[in-house]
Amino acid sequence: MTNNSQLDGDNNTLLYNAELSQDSCGVGFITHKQSKQTHDLLVKSHQALCTIPHRGGMSAEGIGDGAGVNIDLSLKFFRKITGIQSLEAGQFGVANFFFPEDHDHYDSTAYELIERHFQLFELPIILWRDVPVDKEVINDAAKKAQLPIKQCVFGRPATLETASHHEFEKHIQAALLAIEAEAFSRQELTGFYPLSMSSRTQVYKGRLNSFEVIPYFKDLYDADHEICTLFFHTRFSTNTAPATMMAQPFRYMAHNGELNTDKKNRLSENAIARQHNKHIVFPCGQSDSGRLDQTLTRRINEDNLDIVTAVLAMMPPAWENDTT
């Protein structure tokens, strides 16, 4: 039963009461049963995203709270843009970055940081590019809210030439953690954020409405961009304000709602890190869903847990009245 004092405003003089907010975001998943890469999946994803704008938030100016897609790496597409026809799955990776807010002064600093860590981890850079966008599909207010995405395509280290795909992915995640640990500690790199860095998947997202995602990113409606699986998300901001960095999906998940295990997960992760003489760095202003994704990434790649075990450990079921 609702407490009448909440509705009467006795304890809150504002029209909005966070305790009564129960809105949630829109999520979806599409895959090819035979894991065949096809552009039709991106066509279907646009159709699906166009059905859920009511699940995402929008400002009075028409700016979306955030939306995007997490997709597998398209062999045909990356062979085309790199000019390397021998490119094979598991032999290359893709990193997508939001660059600092002060682009004129600090883009070169971000490039230097990334390339230094790539050299340290022996990840040969194949290509740098700006992810092309069609600004005509969003309004003028939304244009000002977007951050450009810089994309880096890279190869395997020579030292991991015969290693498994999983070992290559773990190596990439170690490099990503090193990049984040430095970047998130430097004031001049405020706004820098790796959307994704993987040999398996990549993320495209922004302060968009769901129906704007596929038309906005030109890569996604390129007929040569063929994929076999994707999941998407459109955000309805509740306990945090809309921000480009908080748009979803993240690297491993798209999350719908708030968490009541967020603090426990952070305490556990810091304890595990100290045990291994490591230090965890989270970016300022991060959402609980963003922290959950970062923790999940580490549990899978550093603790060698499968994704089901990692998720269950981070979100245990309620124990009260459970007789099992």
KAURCOR-V679873 format. One record per residue. N is the residue number from 1. RES is the residue in one letter. SS is DSSP state (A for helix, B for strand, O for the rest). OMEGA is omega as a letter, one per 20 degrees, with the letter a starting at -180 (none if undefined). BURIAL is I if it has 24 or more other ideal C-beta (glycine too) atoms within 12 Angstrom, else O. Layout:
BEGIN
N,RES,SS,OMEGA,BURIAL ; N,RES,SS,OMEGA,BURIAL
END
This chain:
BEGIN
1,M,O,a,O ; 2,T,O,r,O ; 3,N,O,a,O ; 4,N,A,a,O ; 5,S,A,r,O ; 6,Q,A,a,O ; 7,L,A,a,O ; 8,D,A,r,O ; 9,G,O,a,O ; 10,D,O,a,O ; 11,N,O,a,O ; 12,N,O,a,O ; 13,T,O,r,O ; 14,L,O,r,O ; 15,L,O,a,O ; 16,Y,O,r,O ; 17,N,O,a,O ; 18,A,A,a,O ; 19,E,A,a,O ; 20,L,A,a,O ; 21,S,O,a,O ; 22,Q,O,r,O ; 23,D,O,r,O ; 24,S,O,a,I ; 25,C,O,r,I ; 26,G,B,a,I ; 27,V,B,r,I ; 28,G,B,a,I ; 29,F,B,r,O ; 30,I,B,r,I ; 31,T,B,r,O ; 32,H,O,a,O ; 33,K,O,r,O ; 34,Q,O,a,O ; 35,S,O,r,O ; 36,K,O,r,O ; 37,Q,O,a,I ; 38,T,B,r,I ; 39,H,O,a,I ; 40,D,A,r,O ; 41,L,A,r,I ; 42,L,A,r,I ; 43,V,A,r,O ; 44,K,A,r,I ; 45,S,A,r,I ; 46,H,A,r,I ; 47,Q,A,a,O ; 48,A,A,a,I ; 49,L,A,r,I ; 50,C,O,a,I ; 51,T,O,a,O ; 52,I,O,r,I ; 53,P,A,r,I ; 54,H,A,r,O ; 55,R,A,r,I ; 56,G,O,r,I ; 57,G,O,r,I ; 58,M,B,r,I ; 59,S,O,r,O ; 60,A,O,r,O ; 61,E,O,r,O ; 62,G,O,r,I ; 63,I,O,r,I ; 64,G,B,r,I ; 65,D,O,r,I ; 66,G,O,r,I ; 67,A,B,r,I ; 68,G,B,a,I ; 69,V,B,r,I ; 70,N,B,a,I ; 71,I,B,r,I ; 72,D,B,a,I ; 73,L,O,a,I ; 74,S,O,r,I ; 75,L,A,a,I ; 76,K,A,a,I ; 77,F,A,a,I ; 78,F,A,r,I ; 79,R,A,a,I ; 80,K,A,a,O ; 81,I,A,r,I ; 82,T,A,a,I ; 83,G,O,a,O ; 84,I,O,a,O ; 85,Q,O,a,O ; 86,S,O,a,O ; 87,L,O,a,I ; 88,E,O,r,O ; 89,A,O,r,I ; 90,G,O,a,I ; 91,Q,O,r,I ; 92,F,B,r,I ; 93,G,B,a,I ; 94,V,B,r,I ; 95,A,B,r,I ; 96,N,B,a,I ; 97,F,B,q,I ; 98,F,B,a,I ; 99,F,O,a,I ; 100,P,O,a,I ; 101,E,O,r,I ; 102,D,O,a,O ; 103,H,A,a,O ; 104,D,A,a,O ; 105,H,A,a,O ; 106,Y,A,r,O ; 107,D,A,a,I ; 108,S,A,r,O ; 109,T,A,r,I ; 110,A,A,r,I ; 111,Y,A,a,I ; 112,E,A,a,O ; 113,L,A,a,I ; 114,I,A,a,I ; 115,E,A,r,I ; 116,R,A,r,O ; 117,H,A,r,I ; 118,F,A,r,I ; 119,Q,A,r,O ; 120,L,A,a,O ; 121,F,O,r,I ; 122,E,O,r,O ; 123,L,O,a,I ; 124,P,O,a,I ; 125,I,B,r,I ; 126,I,B,a,I ; 127,L,B,r,I ; 128,W,B,r,I ; 129,R,B,r,O ; 130,D,B,r,O ; 131,V,O,a,I ; 132,P,O,a,O ; 133,V,B,r,I ; 134,D,O,a,O ; 135,K,A,a,O ; 136,E,A,a,O ; 137,V,A,r,I ; 138,I,O,a,I ; 139,N,O,a,O ; 140,D,A,r,O ; 141,A,A,a,O ; 142,A,A,r,I ; 143,K,A,a,O ; 144,K,A,a,O ; 145,A,A,a,I ; 146,Q,O,r,I ; 147,L,O,r,I ; 148,P,O,r,I ; 149,I,B,r,I ; 150,K,B,a,I ; 151,Q,B,r,I ; 152,C,B,r,I ; 153,V,B,a,I ; 154,F,B,a,I ; 155,G,B,r,I ; 156,R,O,r,I ; 157,P,O,r,I ; 158,A,A,a,O ; 159,T,A,r,O ; 160,L,A,a,I ; 161,E,O,a,O ; 162,T,O,a,O ; 163,A,O,r,O ; 164,S,O,r,O ; 165,H,A,r,O ; 166,H,A,r,O ; 167,E,A,r,O ; 168,F,A,r,I ; 169,E,A,r,I ; 170,K,A,r,I ; 171,H,A,r,I ; 172,I,A,a,I ; 173,Q,A,r,I ; 174,A,A,r,I ; 175,A,A,r,I ; 176,L,A,r,I ; 177,L,A,r,I ; 178,A,A,r,I ; 179,I,A,a,I ; 180,E,A,a,I ; 181,A,A,r,I ; 182,E,A,a,I ; 183,A,A,a,I ; 184,F,O,a,I ; 185,S,O,a,O ; 186,R,O,a,O ; 187,Q,A,a,O ; 188,E,A,r,O ; 189,L,A,r,I ; 190,T,O,a,I ; 191,G,O,r,I ; 192,F,O,a,I ; 193,Y,B,r,I ; 194,P,B,r,I ; 195,L,B,a,I ; 196,S,B,r,I ; 197,M,B,a,I ; 198,S,B,r,I ; 199,S,O,a,I ; 200,R,O,a,I ; 201,T,B,r,I ; 202,Q,B,a,I ; 203,V,B,r,I ; 204,Y,B,r,I ; 205,K,B,r,I ; 206,G,B,r,I ; 207,R,O,a,I ; 208,L,O,r,I ; 209,N,O,a,I ; 210,S,A,a,I ; 211,F,A,a,I ; 212,E,A,a,I ; 213,V,A,a,I ; 214,I,A,r,I ; 215,P,A,a,I ; 216,Y,A,a,I ; 217,F,B,a,I ; 218,K,A,r,I ; 219,D,A,a,I ; 220,L,A,r,I ; 221,Y,A,r,I ; 222,D,O,a,O ; 223,A,O,r,O ; 224,D,O,r,O ; 225,H,O,a,I ; 226,E,O,a,I ; 227,I,B,r,I ; 228,C,O,r,I ; 229,T,B,r,I ; 230,L,B,r,I ; 231,F,B,a,I ; 232,F,B,a,I ; 233,H,B,r,I ; 234,T,B,a,I ; 235,R,O,r,I ; 236,F,O,a,I ; 237,S,O,r,I ; 238,T,O,a,I ; 239,N,O,r,O ; 240,T,O,r,I ; 241,A,O,r,O ; 242,P,O,r,I ; 243,A,O,a,I ; 244,T,A,a,I ; 245,M,A,a,I ; 246,M,A,r,I ; 247,A,O,a,I ; 248,Q,O,j,I ; 249,P,O,r,I ; 250,F,O,a,I ; 251,R,O,a,I ; 252,Y,O,a,I ; 253,M,O,r,I ; 254,A,O,a,I ; 255,H,O,a,I ; 256,N,O,r,I ; 257,G,O,r,I ; 258,E,O,a,I ; 259,L,O,r,I ; 260,N,O,r,O ; 261,T,O,a,I ; 262,D,A,a,I ; 263,K,A,r,O ; 264,K,A,a,O ; 265,N,A,a,I ; 266,R,A,r,I ; 267,L,A,r,O ; 268,S,A,a,I ; 269,E,A,r,I ; 270,N,A,r,O ; 271,A,A,r,O ; 272,I,A,a,O ; 273,A,A,r,I ; 274,R,A,r,O ; 275,Q,A,a,O ; 276,H,O,r,O ; 277,N,O,r,O ; 278,K,O,a,O ; 279,H,O,a,O ; 280,I,O,r,I ; 281,V,O,r,I ; 282,F,O,r,I ; 283,P,O,r,I ; 284,C,O,r,O ; 285,G,O,a,O ; 286,Q,O,r,I ; 287,S,O,r,I ; 288,D,A,r,I ; 289,S,A,r,I ; 290,G,A,r,I ; 291,R,A,r,I ; 292,L,A,a,I ; 293,D,A,r,I ; 294,Q,A,r,I ; 295,T,A,r,I ; 296,L,A,r,I ; 297,T,A,a,I ; 298,R,A,a,I ; 299,R,A,a,I ; 300,I,A,a,I ; 301,N,A,a,I ; 302,E,O,a,I ; 303,D,O,r,I ; 304,N,O,r,O ; 305,L,O,r,O ; 306,D,O,a,O ; 307,I,A,a,O ; 308,V,A,r,O ; 309,T,A,a,O ; 310,A,A,a,I ; 311,V,A,a,I ; 312,L,A,r,O ; 313,A,A,a,I ; 314,M,A,r,I ; 315,M,O,a,I ; 316,P,O,r,O ; 317,P,O,r,O ; 318,A,O,a,O ; 319,W,O,a,O ; 320,E,O,a,O ; 321,N,O,r,O ; 322,D,O,a,O ; 323,T,O,a,O ; 324,T,O,none,O
END
